[in-house]
Amino acid sequence: MSRILLAEKGREMAAALLEGLQRAGHHVEHIADGAAALDRILTSPPALTLLDTALPRIGGLRVLEKVRSHSDHPIIVLTARTREADRLRGLDLGADDYVCKPFSPREVVARVNTVLRRHAQRQRIAMPSPSVAFGGSDRSVKIEGRLLALTGRELNLLQALSREPGRVFSRSALLEAAFADALDVNERAVDGHIKNLRKKLAAASPSHDWIRSIYGVGFTFEERPA
């Protein structure tokens, strides 16, 4: 059973969600105020928050923004706004999911369970790779004790990928990690640097493919099986 915070202004909607979530085995706390919801998330975080965008005192998106500056706490945004720009705004701020009203409580419960599973998996795999060691001011890097000669871009890419083995990084995420200072570089530049990085990793450690391509999505760092 997970502890869910339901930050929802509408009484009827809150009542329906409370019933559905409790029937699914979750313990639910209902708060109808943005400032109170933010305080609860930061001081006693639940397993997941359902966050209405139209909360009084502090709006839901502002709550989301403040929470994201402190943690990756799972948040599903609930909103009556259906425009694509509004949805993208919530996702850009770090929402784990975005549900437009009206919706069925069963749909929300299904999404809650999906986000909880995804977050639990992310917590399990989000451990820096023990196979990669980064130096200090000299920006050196070793793979299983073997020194690698990497460019600055390649080192940034390896840092991002190896920090969370098993996570699939989109090209846009890697572009931000390795090319944050280059405004005129497109996502395909990532492919060229990844190709060179993989060659250097293979030369230093030929028995394992450290970076795997996920077709149509991006790349993931594969830790060597135990």
N, C-alpha and C positions, 0 to 999 in steps of 0.2 A: 504494500500500500504506500502510495506517494503522497506527500503533502503538497497540495496545490493552492496557490493564491489566486483568487478570482477577483480582479480589479475591474469591476463592471458597474456603470452608473445605472443602467436600466433594471428596475426591480423584477419585471416579468422575465427578462432574459436571464438575469442572475439566478432566479428561482429554477428555471428550466435547466440551466447548466449545473447548478448545485445538485439537483436530483440525478442527472445523467452521470456526473462524475462520481458521486457517492455510490451509485448503483454499480459502477465499474470498479469500486473498491478503493477509491481515493479519499483521503481526508482533505476537506476543502474549507478554506477560510475566505469569507467574502468581505471586501473593502470597496467602498463606493467613492473614494477620494484619492486623488493622485498623490498628494503630499504624504498621506498615511501609507499608501502602497509603496512609495519609494522608501520610506523609513523602514517598513517591514522587510523589504527585499535586501536592504543594505545591512540591517542589524540582525535579522533572523531569517536568512534566505530559505524559501521553500524549495522543493524539487523543481518546480516550474511555475511560471506566472502566466495567466491569461490576462492580457492587458487591453482594456478599452481605450481607444484614442480620445474619446470625448469626456475624460474625467475632469471634475472640478478642481480648482486651485492649481494643479500642475497637470497639463495634458499628457496623454499616454505616450506620445512620441518624445516629449521632453523627459519623461520618466525613463524611457528606453535609452535615450542618449546618455543620461546621467549614470544609469546602471552599467552601460557598456564601457564607461571610463574606469570602472572598477573590476568588472568580472564578465565571464562568458555565461552567466546564469541563463538557463533556457527561458525564452519569452516567445509566446505566440500573441500576435497583435490581433485584436478584434475591432472591426471598424465598419461603419456604414458607407465609407468612401470607396467607390469602386473604380475610380479613374486609375489608369496605369501609372501615372506620375505619383499618385498617392501611395500605391502599393510599393513602387520602387523606392520611395522615400523611406518607408518602414524597413524594407530589406537592406537598404544602404546603411541604415543606422544600426543594423545588426540583429534584426528580428529573426528568429529561427523558423517562423512560419507566419502566414498572414491570411486571416479568414474574414471574408466579407459578409456582412449581414444583408439579408436574413440567412441563417444557416440552421441546420438541425443539430441538436445536442449530440446526437450519435456521431455526426461528422467531426465535431470538436473533440469528443472523447477519443476517436480514432487518431486524430492528429496529435493530441496530447501523448498518447501511448507511443506513437512513432517518434516524436521529438525526444521523449524520455529515453527510448532505446538508442537513438542516434547519439544523444549526449553521453550516455553511459559508455558506449563504444568509443567515443572520442576521448573520454577520460582515461580509458584503459590504454589507448595507443599513444596518447599525447605525452610520451616520455622521450627525451632526446636520445638519439642512437648512441649506444656505448661504443660503437665501432668507429665513430668519427670524433676526433679531438681537435679543437680549434685553439690556436695560440693566442697570445695577447696582442701587444702593440705591433708585432711583426706580421700579424695576420697569416701565420702559417697554419697548415691543416694536415692532419694525418688520417689515413684510413687503415684501420687495424695495424697501427704502428708504422705504416709506410708513408713517407712524406710526399705530398702532392704539390706540384707547381701549378697553381691556378691563377687565372686573371681575377681582377676584382669582381667582375660580373659573375664568373663561375663560382667564386667563393660565396657570394651573396645567395646564389641559387642553392648551393649545397647547404648553407646554413638554414635556409627556409625549409627545404625538403627534409633534412635529417632531424630537425627539431621535433617533427611529428611523423615518425615512421608509420606508414599505412594510410595516412591521410592523402586524398587525391586533391592536388592543387590545380586550379584552372590556370590557363596561360595568363589571364588578367591578374590573378593573385601573384604569380611569379614575376610578372612585369613590374608590379608595384614594389615587390621585394628587392629586385635586382636593378631596376632602371628608374627608380623614383626621381632621379635628377635629370632624366632625359625625356623631354616633352614630345619629341618628334619620332619616338620609336614605337613601332607597332608590335602586336603580340607575336608575330612570326619570328621576330628577333630572338624570342625565347628559345625556339626550336634549335637555332644554330648554336647557341651557347650550351644548351642541354646536350646536343650531339657531341660537342667538344669535351664537355665535362664527363660524359659517359665513356669516351675513349680514354681519358686520363684515369678514371676509376678502374676501367678494365685492364689497363696496363699495370696498375699498382696491385690490383686484386682480381685476376682473370677468372677465378673460379665462381664468381657470383655477379649477377646482374643487379647492381644497386638501384638503378633508376628505371622504373617501368613506365611505358607509355600507356595511357588509358585512352583508347580511340575516341575522338570527338570531345574529350573532356580536358585532359591535361596529363600530369605526371605524378608519380608517387615514389617515395623512397622505400625500398624493400630491405628490411633488416635480414641478415643471414639467419636461417632457421637454427634453432637451438640444437 
